[in-house]
Amino acid sequence: MTVLRTQGLSKSFGGLEAVRDVDLSVPQGQVRALIGPNGAGKTTLVGLICGRIEPSRGTVSFLDQDVTRLPVHQRIRRGMGYTFQITSVLSNLSLRENVALAVRPREKSEDVVEGEVVSALTQVGLVHRIDQHAGDLSYGHQRLLEIAMGLGQRPKLLILDEPTQGLSEGEVAAFNSLIRRLAGETTVLLIEHNMDVVMAVADEITVLDFGAVLAEGTPDEIRKNAGVQAAYLGTG
């Protein structure tokens, strides 16, 4: 089953075409990395997929349903979860309360909510800080809390935008292990600058350049692609 599909997806801002005719197909259970130089259109593409930006043309399908015109909250309700480049945690609330807010939109008992909160925080290694205020966490730990909030939604598709930014080397290793554990049960779209992370966890990689798809393939294929080396990896 294809979880996410875009066809001819494009977005223009004035005379600038930030995303141009992007065809993307992500099957269930895959970890797909989206990479590209700064200004390649990655953030705009994610905004189009999430519903935060309206496309100039093209379509977005999620779980074989056209969601191109659906607002953000309806996409979330259907199982699309995401974290952003900039943390969006509520600093004056505890970790428990932050994750509970992500879990609650569906009607559940307090015991079920608590179980899902503990499970999500355990997965990202923060359960021992469950009653701490989110604002007391380091930036890197706030990113992990955001991932826990995404996992708490039990998403069919989890979109992670620069999740390892601000993480220590050990935290990055733990993040890689988390993604490997999720692979197969949760479909992941990963936007990431850390190429070591991308090469370690991605099943397939899509490379954007100037708003268009430059290449697509396995980490090995992308590593050997001359066009990618010239445009992005700096070895061409």
N, C-alpha and C positions, 0 to 999 in steps of 0.2 A: 504494500500500500504506500502511496505517495502522501506524505504528511503535508509538505509545502511545495507549491508550484507557482512560479511567476512566469508570465508569458508577455514578452514585449514591454516589460515594465520600464517606464520612463518618467523623468521629472525634469522640467525646465524651470529655472528661476530667471525671469527676464530673458536675456539672450543666451544664458548659460545652461547647457544640458548636463545636469549633475549626474543623472542616471540615464543610460541609453540602451533601450531594447534588451533588457536583461531577462534571459530565460534561465530559470533555476528550478531544479527538481530534486527534492530531498526525501529519500525513502524512510520509512519507519525504522527507528532504532539506530539511525546513522549519526555519527558526529561529523558535521560538515563545518569546515573552517572557511571563513571569508577573510581574505587578506588583500593588501594592496597599499601603494604609497599613500602618504597624506594627500588628501584632496581627490582620492580615487573614486569617491562616492559611496563608501561603505556605510557611513552614518545615515546618509539620505536613503539608501536602499533599506536599511533596517527600519527607518521611520515609515517607509512605504509599506513594508511587511506588517508592522505593528499597528498601522492605522493612524499614526501621529501626523503623517503627511499624505496629502491627497495626490494621486498620480496624475500626470498630464495625459498619459495613455497607458494601455496595457492592463493586465489583470493579476490578482493575487487569489490563489485557491488554497484553502486549508482543510484538510481531511475531505478532499474531493468536493468541497462547497466553495462557491465564489464568495469571497469576503471583501472584495475590492472596495465596496462602499460602506462596509460596516464600521462603526466607531470602535475605538480602543476597547471599551469595557465589554462589548459583545464578543470581540475576539478573545479576550481573557476568559470570558465565561465558557467559550467553546474549547478552551484548553491551550491557549497560547500564553506562555509566561516569558517575562524578560527582565533583565537588569540593564541599567544604563551605565555609560562611561562615568557619569558623576553620581555619587551615592545619593539615594533618595530615602534613607532611613530617617525615622523620627527620633532625634537625638535625646529628647526629654522622656522617652519611653524606654522600658526595659527591652532586652532582646526577646523575652517571652511575648511581650505585648506587640512588638513589631511583627513577629512571625504570625501571631494570632490574627492580626488584622488582615494578613494575606490569606490565611486559611478560612476566615469566617464567611466570605460572601455566600457560600453554600450553607444551607441549614444543617447544623451539626450540634450534638450535645457538647457540654463543657469537657467531658472526659475524652471525647473523640478529638476535639480541638487540641487539648493538652497533649494527647498522644502524638498528634501530627506535628505539633510545635517541637516537642522533644526529639522526635525522629529527624526533623529537618536540621535542627541545631547539632544533633549528633553527627549527621553526615558531613557537616562542614567543620567539625571539631570545636564548636563553641558552646556545647551544652553546659559545661562547667561555669559559664558566665551568664546563665539564663536570666538571672535577676539583676544583672548589671545594666546601668543606663547605656543605651547605644552611643550616646555622645562621649562616653568615657573610653570607647574603643579606639585603637589606632585606625588610620585610614584603611590599611590593608584588611583589618578585621571587620571594618564596616562593609567592605566589598564582599567578604565571606558571609556576613549577615544578610546582605542583599541576595546572595545566591540561595541562602536558606529560605528567604521570603519567597523566592521564585519556586523552589522545590516544594514549599508548603502548599502551593496552588495545585500540586499534582499535575503539572502540565503535560500535554501530549507533545508540545514543542517548547523547549527552553532556549531562549535567545540570550546569549551572554555577550555583552559589549565591553571589551577590555577587562575581563574579570581578574587578571593577575596583576594589573597595575597597582603598585604599592605593596605587593606581597613580598615577604622575605623568600630566600631560596628554599627554606624548609616548607613554607606555606605553599609555594609554587608546586613543590613535589607532592604535597598533600592534595592540592587542587587537581593535579594530573591523575592521581589515584581515584579521586572522586568521580571525575569524568569517565574514567575507564569502568568504574562500577555502574554508572548510569547508562553507559552504552548498551544498546540492545533493548532497554526498557523505556528509556526516554530519548526522543530525538533531540539533538542539540545542534543549534547554529551558533558557532563561536566566532566572534570578531576579535582578533587578537594580533598584537604587534610582536609578541615574543615568539620568534620562529622556533625556538626549542620546544615550547609548549605545543605549537601547531603541529610540528613534525611528530611529537610524541603521542598525541591523542586523536588526531583527525583520521577518519576513514578516507575522506576525500576533501580536496581543497578547491575552492573557486577563487581565482585571482581577478580582481577588478583593476582597471587602469583607465583613467579619463572617463569614468562612468560606465564603461562597457566591460564585458567578460573577456579577459585576455587569454585565460587558460583554465582548464579544469582537469583534475586527475588525482591519483593517489599521491601521498607525500613524496614517494620516490620519483614519480613522473614529473611532479612540479619542480623538484630539486634539480632535475636534469633538463628542464625546459629552457632553451636558449632565450626565448622571448621574456620569460619571467626573470631570468638571471639579469638580463639587460635592464629591464624596467624596475625591478624591485630588489632582488637579492644582491645586486651590486657586484656580480662576478662575471658580467658579460663584457 
